Amino acid sequence: MQNVKGTAPLAAGPGREYFTEQYQEEYGNEPGVFTSQAFDATAVCLLANAAVGENDGGAIAQEVRNVANPGGEKVTPDTLGEGLTMAAEGTEIQYVGASSAVDFDENGDLQAATYQYFGFEEGGGIRTIDEIQYS
């Protein structure tokens, strides 16, 4: 495995530390690859659903950018409960997550992400060769 290299998404958002602490407390280990991204995706869907006020997939999809992109009061993983209340009350919010700022373009794609370029060490283990910022 000495010549094998790979990439994986990293959690580099402003809510990463809180999310990691809570995850470790609940499950007794570090979050895995895509765990922070899955949490953020769920949080954005919940916030959009609260803002819309009904369980309508099309309406929720239209609200995703409104609750995630810049503008409004910042909501992070540690203030998600309060953010749900604010969204339901019509307050303008911006979710910034565990994985990234969670800012979507007009196509619904993330505008920024961080990736780890890694290799395997002799005797086991993974070493980070570089962190790549996509934006």
C-alpha positions, 0 to 999 in steps of 0.5 A: 500500500506504499504507493497507494494514494487517495482523497477524502472530504474533511470536516473543516467548518466552523461547527466541526469542533462542537460536532466532533465532541458531541459525536465522540460523547455519543458513540465513543469514537471519531466521526468517519468520512462523510459523517459531518457532511451527512449531518450538515445535509440533514440540518439544512433539510430540517431548517428548510422544512421548518422555514417552509412550514410543511412537508412538501419536497419541492417547497423544501428544495426551493428553501435550501439556499435561503437557510444556508447561503450567506445572510441572516443570523448564523446557525451552527451545529450547537445552535441548531435547535434555536435555528429551527425555531428561528426558521419556523418564525420566518427569521432569516438564517444562514447555516454554517456547519461541521463540514463547511460553510454550506453555501450552495450555488444556483445548481445546488452544488456546494461552493466550497469544500476541503479534501484530504490527499492521503497516503498509507504509512509503513506498518499501518496508518494513514498520513495526510500529504496535503489538504486541498481547498475547493472553492 
